[in-house]
Amino acid sequence: MRDPSEPLSVSERIRSDIERQILSGGLKPDDRIPLERELMEIYDCSRMTVNKAVSDLASRGLIVRRKRAGSFVAHPPSDSTILDVPDIRLDLERKGHRYDYTLLRRAVRRAKGEGEQALAGKGGRLIELRGVHQADGQPFGFERRLVNLAAVPEVEAADFAETPPGTWLLGHVPWSQAEHRIFAVAGDPAIAAHLDIPEGAPCLLLERRTWLNGVPVTHVWQTFPGDRHSFIGELTRRQA
């Protein structure tokens, strides 16, 4: 442990100065910190010293280094409990973020393919919804959702211009069973564009199905940038 009476090294001073700006809000998520050559001039030090400070900030999760672009302030991670069906809007607002939702696609159609027929039945009707969740004006997650209209007929008349589908469903339809699957994926071109991240950037994909008394209700895929979200599950062990 460093003696507090000892002066900070140059690399520690660089790290401390940038960290202070991030935590105070002087530097906000997605703001670029000075390039390494700029920091070398400001602090009159070597590239190795600057690189050590920047690497330390990245290891703490305060910045994200992007190849050929520089280093940018990271988004604070948001946590969701995966043993429940979370309301993204409510979770973000509870954490003090401004929430918005943009509906990109709304289509009522017949189920096609094995996966969709497992949800709505052969020839059954479903509604497909695609949209982007936003936190503080920045893309937070991309969502594609299918809803079985036989299970939730009133969803066909719902307006999702302001209320996201997940929030609407949690408020209108109970669920009795849910299945979660989590994958590490590379952002495909279309989703990466909606999330404002580089194509192929690491992402977390949550796939969820819900049922009500054995009847399929919804099948949803939610994609989050890997540095902006994490999932938490809490279990209590029963005594024999």
C-alpha positions in Angstrom: 0.0 0.0 0.0 1.3 3.5 -0.9 2.3 5.8 1.9 -0.2 8.8 1.7 2.6 11.1 2.6 4.6 10.2 -0.5 4.0 12.3 -3.6 2.0 10.8 -6.5 4.0 9.4 -9.4 3.3 11.1 -12.8 1.2 8.1 -13.9 -0.8 8.1 -10.7 -1.4 11.9 -11.1 -2.7 11.4 -14.6 -5.0 8.6 -13.5 -6.2 10.6 -10.5 -6.9 13.8 -12.6 -8.9 11.9 -15.2 -10.7 9.8 -12.6 -11.7 13.0 -10.7 -13.1 14.6 -13.9 -15.2 11.4 -14.7 -16.6 11.1 -11.2 -17.4 14.8 -10.9 -19.3 14.7 -14.2 -16.7 17.0 -16.0 -16.2 14.1 -18.4 -19.4 12.3 -19.4 -20.0 8.8 -21.0 -18.7 8.7 -24.5 -16.5 11.8 -24.0 -13.0 11.2 -25.4 -10.2 11.7 -23.0 -7.0 13.4 -24.3 -4.9 11.2 -26.7 -1.7 9.7 -25.4 0.5 12.2 -27.2 -1.6 15.0 -25.8 -1.2 13.7 -22.2 2.5 13.3 -22.9 2.7 17.0 -23.7 0.5 18.1 -20.8 2.4 16.1 -18.1 5.8 16.2 -19.8 6.3 12.5 -19.5 6.9 9.4 -21.6 4.4 7.3 -23.6 5.0 4.4 -21.2 4.0 6.6 -18.2 0.8 7.7 -20.0 0.0 4.2 -21.1 0.2 2.9 -17.5 -2.3 5.5 -16.3 -4.7 4.9 -19.2 -4.5 1.1 -18.7 -5.3 1.5 -15.0 -8.4 3.6 -15.9 -9.5 0.9 -18.3 -9.0 -1.9 -15.8 -11.2 0.0 -13.3 -13.9 0.2 -15.9 -13.8 4.0 -16.1 -12.8 4.2 -19.8 -13.1 2.1 -22.9 -10.2 2.0 -25.4 -11.2 1.9 -29.0 -8.7 0.9 -31.6 -7.6 3.8 -33.8 -10.1 6.1 -32.2 -8.8 6.8 -28.7 -10.1 6.3 -25.2 -13.6 7.2 -24.1 -15.5 7.5 -20.8 -17.4 4.3 -20.2 -21.1 4.1 -19.4 -21.9 3.2 -15.8 -23.0 -0.5 -15.9 -26.6 -1.3 -15.1 -27.5 -4.5 -13.3 -30.6 -6.7 -13.8 -31.8 -9.6 -11.8 -32.3 -12.4 -14.3 -34.4 -14.7 -12.0 -37.2 -12.2 -12.5 -38.6 -10.4 -15.5 -37.2 -6.9 -15.1 -38.7 -3.7 -16.3 -35.9 -1.8 -18.1 -37.7 1.5 -17.8 -38.3 1.2 -14.1 -34.8 -0.1 -13.4 -33.1 2.8 -15.2 -35.4 5.4 -13.6 -34.8 4.0 -10.2 -31.0 4.5 -10.8 -31.6 8.1 -11.7 -31.3 7.9 -15.5 -33.7 9.6 -17.9 -35.4 6.9 -19.9 -36.7 7.0 -23.5 -37.9 4.4 -26.0 -37.9 4.6 -29.7 -40.2 2.2 -31.6 -38.6 1.1 -34.9 -41.0 -1.5 -36.2 -44.5 -2.7 -35.4 -46.0 -5.4 -37.6 -49.0 -7.8 -37.1 -48.5 -11.0 -39.1 -48.8 -14.8 -39.2 -46.3 -17.0 -37.5 -43.7 -18.4 -39.8 -41.0 -21.0 -39.1 -40.7 -23.4 -36.3 -39.7 -20.9 -33.6 -42.6 -18.5 -34.2 -45.1 -21.4 -34.5 -43.9 -22.6 -31.1 -45.1 -19.2 -29.8 -48.3 -18.6 -31.7 -49.2 -21.9 -33.2 -49.2 -23.0 -36.8 -50.7 -20.1 -38.8 -51.3 -18.2 -35.6 -51.1 -14.4 -35.4 -48.4 -12.4 -33.6 -47.1 -8.9 -33.3 -43.5 -8.1 -33.9 -42.0 -5.1 -32.2 -38.5 -3.7 -32.5 -37.1 -0.7 -30.6 -34.3 0.9 -28.8 -34.1 1.6 -25.1 -32.2 4.8 -24.2 -30.6 6.1 -21.0 -29.8 9.8 -20.7 -30.2 10.2 -24.4 -27.8 7.4 -25.3 -28.7 4.0 -26.7 -28.9 1.4 -23.9 -30.3 -1.7 -25.5 -31.9 -3.0 -28.7 -35.0 -5.1 -28.4 -36.9 -7.4 -30.8 -40.1 -8.9 -29.3 -42.8 -11.3 -30.6 -46.1 -11.4 -28.7 -48.7 -14.2 -29.2 -52.0 -12.4 -30.1 -54.1 -15.3 -29.0 -52.7 -14.9 -25.5 -52.8 -11.1 -25.4 -55.3 -9.9 -28.0 -55.4 -6.4 -26.5 -51.8 -5.8 -27.4 -52.8 -5.3 -31.0 -54.4 -1.9 -30.1 -51.6 -0.8 -27.7 -49.6 2.3 -28.6 -45.9 1.9 -27.9 -44.8 5.3 -29.0 -44.0 6.2 -25.3 -44.5 3.1 -23.2 -42.1 0.2 -24.1 -43.6 -3.2 -24.8 -42.0 -4.8 -21.7 -43.5 -2.3 -19.4 -46.9 -2.6 -21.0 -46.9 -6.4 -20.8 -45.8 -6.4 -17.1 -48.7 -4.1 -16.3 -51.3 -5.9 -18.3 -50.5 -9.6 -18.5 -49.3 -11.8 -15.6 -46.8 -14.5 -16.3 -46.3 -17.9 -14.5 -43.1 -19.2 -16.1 -40.1 -17.6 -17.7 -37.0 -18.9 -19.4 -33.8 -16.9 -19.7 -30.8 -17.5 -22.0 -27.7 -15.3 -22.0 -25.1 -15.2 -24.8 -21.9 -13.3 -25.5 -22.2 -12.0 -29.1 -20.6 -9.6 -31.6 -22.9 -6.8 -32.5 -24.2 -7.3 -36.1 -24.2 -4.3 -38.4 -27.9 -3.4 -38.0 -28.0 -3.7 -34.2 -24.5 -2.0 -33.8 -25.8 1.0 -35.8 -28.9 1.3 -33.5 -26.7 1.1 -30.4 -24.0 3.5 -31.8 -21.2 1.0 -31.3 -18.6 -0.4 -33.8 -19.7 -3.4 -35.8 -18.6 -6.6 -34.1 -18.3 -4.9 -30.6 -18.9 -7.3 -27.7 -22.5 -7.5 -26.6 -24.7 -9.3 -24.2 -27.8 -11.0 -25.7 -30.6 -11.9 -23.4 -33.3 -14.2 -24.9 -36.4 -14.7 -22.8 -39.7 -16.6 -23.2 -42.7 -16.3 -20.9 -45.8 -18.4 -20.4 -49.1 -17.9 -18.6 -50.4 -21.3 -17.3 -48.7 -23.1 -20.1 -49.7 -20.7 -22.9 -46.8 -18.9 -24.6 -47.0 -15.1 -24.2 -43.9 -13.5 -25.6 -40.4 -14.3 -27.0 -37.9 -11.4 -26.8 -34.3 -10.8 -27.7 -32.5 -7.9 -25.9 -29.0 -6.9 -27.0 -26.9 -4.6 -24.7 -23.3 -3.2 -25.3 -21.0 -5.4 -23.2 -19.6 -2.4 -21.2 -23.1 -1.0 -20.3 -25.0 -3.9 -18.7 -24.6 -6.9 -16.5 -27.0 -9.6 -15.2 -27.3 -10.7 -11.6 -29.0 -13.7 -10.2 -29.6 -14.3 -6.5 -30.2 -17.7 -5.0 -30.9 -18.9 -1.5 -29.8 -22.4 -0.7 -32.4 -24.5 1.1 -31.3 -26.6 4.1 -32.0 -30.3 3.8 
